[in-house]
Amino acid sequence: MSVQKTGVPMSEKQISSQVGKFTSRGVDVYYGDKQALFGIDIDIMENKVTSLIGPSGCGKSTFLRCLNRMNDVIDICRFEGEILLDGQDIYASEIDVVELRARVGMVFQKPNPFPKSIYENIVYGPRIHGMIDGRSDADEIVETSLKRAGLWNEVKDRLNEPGTGLSGGQQQRLCIARAIAVNPEVILMDEPCSALDPIATAIIEELIDELKENFTIVIVTHSMQQAARVSQNTAFFHLGKIIEFGETDQIFTNPRNQQTQDYITGRYG
């Protein structure tokens, strides 16, 4: 792992009076000599959905991957700045990255169920993290996770069938169930509906609205309509910087920045 980190004292940055679940201050990210993120300051609030919007290549997915240190696996990636989860620096040397990723789950752009049964897809993570003590524990986690992902009634009689045999929308809900099976506090979603049809997308959006009661959710989306529908807060990224961040209604109806206005009205993107 070659991700490097340089701390920025909190006193050097203006801290929001409302402390977030995640607090990002002065985050810069480099891929080799190319800088991808510039001074990202943002507070991601607990039990809210925060959308990251902006043109392709603007840094929103790079920032999302900073929140559970997925960029660690990229050899040329270098991180500077500070990201706190419940006040703890997630890039501190003593942080267990495996434990961090249990607390901060991730759902990717394309559904990626394991080549295992539906049942085994769900219990895989809890087993690794020592959460299962016997078959009854496993059964309970599978049922609870699939119910929370709105999938139980569709698959309860096919738990031993391959997860890859489900439809695209069902596969994505299986991946959400797999993510929440380890009881994370945060769910990161990287364009989770981009490979889905409108009906499956509507089901996932309804699910996101339900999940925010129990989880903090950060979603990267290419769809401004989706951001407007599912999120309470929205950050507009452009060329590696946050141009504007605020309540979603305000961003879409009364943006403070002309660049934001131009983007949401389709003048570029």
For each residue, the residues with C-beta under 8 A, 3 or more apart:
1: 72 73
2: 75 76 77 78
3: 69 71 72 74 77 78 79 91
4: 78 79 80
5: 79 80 81 91
6: 80 81
7: 82 89
8: 12 13 25 26 80 81 82
9: 12
10: 13 15 25 82
11:
12: 8 9 26
13: 8 10 25 26 41
14: 41
15: 10 19 23 25
16: 19 20 23 43
17:
18: 43 45
19: 15 16 23 43 87
20: 16 23 42 43 44 45 46
21: 44 45 46 85 86 185 186 216
22: 42 43 44 67 83 84 85 186 216 218
23: 15 16 19 20 42 43 44 82 83 84 87
24: 27 40 41 42 43 44 63 66 81 82 83 84
25: 8 10 13 15 41 81 82 83 84
26: 8 12 13 39 40 41 80 81 82
27: 24 37 39 40 41 63 66 79 80 81 82 83
28: 35 37 38 39 40 79 80 81
29: 35 36 37 59 62 63 66 71 77 78 79 80
30: 33 34 35 36 77 78 80
31: 34 36 74 76 77
32: 76
33: 30
34: 30 31
35: 28 29 30 38 240
36: 29 30 31 59 62 240
37: 27 28 29 40 59 62 63 66 240 241
38: 28 35 240 241
39: 26 27 28 81 241
40: 24 26 27 28 37 59 63 81 241 242
41: 13 14 24 25 26 27 242
42: 20 22 23 24 235 242 245
43: 16 18 19 20 22 23 24
44: 20 21 22 23 24 48 50 67 216 218 233
45: 18 20 21 48 50 216 232 233
46: 20 21 216
47: 212 213 214 215 216
48: 44 45 212 216 217 231 232 233
49: 208 209 212 217 218 219 230 231 232 233
50: 44 45 216 217 218 219 231 232 233 234 235
51: 219 220 221 226 227 230 231 233 234 235 248
52: 60 63 64 218 219 220 221 234 235 237
53: 60 221 222 224 227 234 235 236 237 263
54: 58 59 60 236 237 238 243 263 269
55: 58 238 263 268 269
56: 222
57:
58: 54 55 237 238 239 240
59: 29 36 37 40 54 62 63 237 239 240 241
60: 52 53 54 63 64 220 235 237
61: 64 65 190 191 220
62: 29 36 37 59 65 66 71 240
63: 24 27 29 37 40 52 59 60 66 67 237
64: 52 60 61 67 188 190 218 220
65: 61 62 68 69 70 71 188 190
66: 24 27 29 37 62 63 69 70 71 79 83
67: 22 44 63 64 83 90 104 186 188 218
68: 65 100 101 104 105 106 186 188
69: 3 65 66 72 90 91 97 100 101
70: 65 66 73 106
71: 3 29 62 65 66 74 77 79
72: 1 3 69 77 97
73: 1 70
74: 3 31 71 77
75: 2
76: 2 31 32
77: 2 3 29 30 31 71 72 74
78: 2 3 4 29 30
79: 3 4 5 27 28 29 66 71 91
80: 4 5 6 8 26 27 28 29 30
81: 5 6 8 24 25 26 27 28 39 40
82: 7 8 10 23 24 25 26 27 89 91
83: 22 23 24 25 27 66 67 89 90 91
84: 22 23 24 25 87 88 89 90
85: 21 22 88 90 100 103 104 185 186
86: 21
87: 19 23 84
88: 84 85 92 95
89: 7 82 83 84 92 95
90: 67 69 83 84 85 95 100
91: 3 5 69 79 82 83 95
92: 88 89 95
93:
94:
95: 88 89 90 91 92 99 100
96: 99 100
97: 69 72 100 101
98: 101 102
99: 95 96 102 103
100: 68 69 85 90 95 96 97 103 104
101: 68 69 97 98 104 105 106
102: 98 99 105 125 129 182 183 184
103: 85 99 100 184 185 186
104: 67 68 85 100 101 184 185 186 187 188
105: 68 101 102 179 180 182 184 186 187 188
106: 68 70 101 179 187 188 189 190
107: 172 175 176 179 187 188 189 190 192
108: 111 112 175 190 192
109: 190 191 192 194 195
110: 195
111: 108 168 171 172 174 175 195
112: 108 175
113: 116 121 162 163 164 166 171 174 175 178
114: 120 121 124 163 178
115: 162 163 164
116: 113 120 121 124 162 163
117: 120 121 159 160 161 162 163
118: 121 122 146 155 158 159 160 161 162 163 166 174
119: 122 123 138 142 159 160
120: 114 116 117 123 124
121: 113 114 116 117 118 124 163 174 177 178
122: 118 119 125 126 141 142 145 146 174 177 178 181
123: 119 120 126 127 132 138 141 142 181
124: 114 116 120 121 127 128 178
125: 102 122 128 129 178 179 181 182
126: 122 123 129 131 132 137 138 141 181 182
127: 123 124 130 131 132 138
128: 124 125
129: 102 125 126 182
130: 127
131: 126 127 137 141 182 183
132: 123 126 127 137 138 141
133: 137
134: 137 138
135: 138 139
136: 139 140
137: 126 131 132 133 134 140 141
138: 119 123 126 127 132 134 135 141 142
139: 135 136 142 143
140: 136 137 143 144
141: 122 123 126 131 132 137 138 144 145 181
142: 119 122 123 138 139 145 146 159 181
143: 139 140 146 147 152 156
144: 140 141 147 148
145: 122 141 142 148 149 177 178 180 181
146: 118 122 142 143 149 151 152 155 156 174 177
147: 143 144 150 151 152
148: 144 145 177 180 210 211 214
149: 145 146 152 173 174 176 177 180 207
150: 147 173 203 206 207 210
151: 146 147 154 155 170 173 174 177
152: 143 146 147 149 155 156
153: 156
154: 151 170
155: 118 146 151 152 158 159 161 166 170 174
156: 143 146 152 153 159
157:
158: 118 155 161
159: 117 118 119 142 155 156
160: 117 118 119
161: 117 118 155 158 165
162: 113 115 116 117 118 165
163: 113 114 115 116 117 118 121 166 171 174
164: 113 115 171
165: 161 162
166: 113 118 155 163 170 171 174
167: 170 171 200
168: 111 171 172 195 196 197 200
169: 172 173 196 197 199 200 201 203 204
170: 151 154 155 166 167 173 174 200
171: 111 113 163 164 166 167 168 174 175
172: 107 111 168 169 175 176 192 193 195 196 200 204
173: 149 150 151 169 170 176 177 203 204 207
174: 111 113 118 121 122 146 149 151 155 163 166 170 171 177 178
175: 107 108 111 112 113 171 172 178 179
176: 107 149 172 173 179 180 187 192 204 207 211
177: 121 122 145 146 148 149 151 173 174 180 181
178: 113 114 121 122 124 125 145 174 175 181
179: 105 106 107 125 175 176 182 184 187
180: 105 145 148 149 176 177 183 184 187 211 215
181: 122 123 125 126 141 142 145 177 178
182: 102 105 125 126 129 131 179
183: 102 131 180
184: 102 103 104 105 179 180 187 215
185: 21 85 103 104 215 216
186: 21 22 67 68 85 103 104 105 215 216 217 218
187: 104 105 106 107 176 179 180 184 211 215 216 217 218
188: 64 65 67 68 104 105 106 107 217 218 219
189: 106 107 192 208 217 218 219 220
190: 61 64 65 106 107 108 109 220
191: 61 109 194 220 221 222
192: 107 108 109 172 176 189 196 204 219
193: 172 196 200 201 204 205 221 223 226
194: 109 191 222
195: 109 110 111 168 172
196: 168 169 172 192 193 200 201 204
197: 168 169 200 201
198: 201 202
199: 169 202 203
200: 167 168 169 170 172 193 196 197 203 204
201: 169 193 196 197 198 204 205 226
202: 198 199 205 206
203: 150 169 173 199 200 206 207
204: 169 172 173 176 192 193 196 200 201 207 208
205: 193 201 202 208 209 226 229 230
206: 150 202 203 209 210
207: 149 150 173 176 203 204 210 211
208: 49 189 204 205 211 212 217 219 230
209: 49 205 206 212 230
210: 148 150 206 207 213
211: 148 176 180 187 207 208 214 215 217
212: 47 48 49 208 209 215 216 217 232
213: 47 210
214: 47 148 211
215: 47 180 184 185 186 187 211 212
216: 21 22 44 45 46 47 48 50 185 186 187 212
217: 48 49 50 186 187 188 189 208 211 212
218: 22 44 49 50 52 64 67 186 187 188 189
219: 49 50 51 52 188 189 192 208 227 230 231
220: 51 52 60 61 64 189 190 191
221: 51 52 53 191 193 224 226 227
222: 53 56 191 194
223: 193 226 227
224: 53 221 227 228 252 264
225: 228 229
226: 51 193 201 205 221 223 229 230
227: 51 53 219 221 223 224 230 231 234 248 252
228: 224 225 231 248 252
229: 205 225 226
230: 49 51 205 208 209 219 226 227
231: 48 49 50 51 219 227 228 234 248
232: 45 48 49 50 212 247 248
233: 44 45 48 49 50 51 245 246 247 248
234: 50 51 52 53 227 231 245 246 247 248 251 252
235: 42 50 51 52 53 60 242 244 245
236: 53 54 242 243 244 245 251 255 257 259 260 263 264
237: 52 53 54 58 59 60 63 240 241 242 243
238: 54 55 58 241 243 259 263
239: 58 59
240: 35 36 37 38 58 59 62 237
241: 37 38 39 40 59 237 238
242: 40 41 42 235 236 237 245
243: 54 236 237 238 257 259 260
244: 235 236 251 255 256 257 259 260
245: 42 233 234 235 236 242 251
246: 233 234 250 251 256
247: 232 233 234 250 251
248: 51 227 228 231 232 233 234 251 252
249: 252 253
250: 246 247 253 254 255
251: 234 236 244 245 246 247 248 255 260 264
252: 224 227 228 234 248 249 255 264
253: 249 250
254: 250
255: 236 244 250 251 252 260 261 264
256: 244 246 260
257: 236 243 244 260 261
258: 261 262
259: 236 238 243 244 262 263
260: 236 243 244 251 255 256 257 263 264
261: 255 257 258 264 265
262: 258 259 265 267 268
263: 53 54 55 236 238 259 260 266 267 268 269
264: 224 236 251 252 255 260 261
265: 261 262
266: 263 269
267: 262 263
268: 55 262 263
269: 54 55 263 266
